[in-house]
Amino acid sequence: MRVPYVLFVASTPQPSLGGGSVRARPILPVRVHGPASDTLIDGFLDTASDDVILPAWVAPVIGIDLLPIPE
């Protein structure tokens, strides 16, 4: 599988980039399914991640009510 890398530009120089401001990240489309619908979002592929984190705006789009869930 080949995953395209997208260049992201930081607003300030990054020490980890030797003072540079451009970093390449693997971004791929992800379809998120919920009880009411589904939506396609750009996902950041992190092979070392143990969890999946989605933006809060995705929940109401796919039919999930986050109000009764504790923070």
Secondary structure by P-SEA (a helix, b strand, c coil): cbbbbbbbbbcccccccccccbbbbbbbbbbbbcccbbbbbbbbbbccccbbbbcaaaaaaaccccccccc
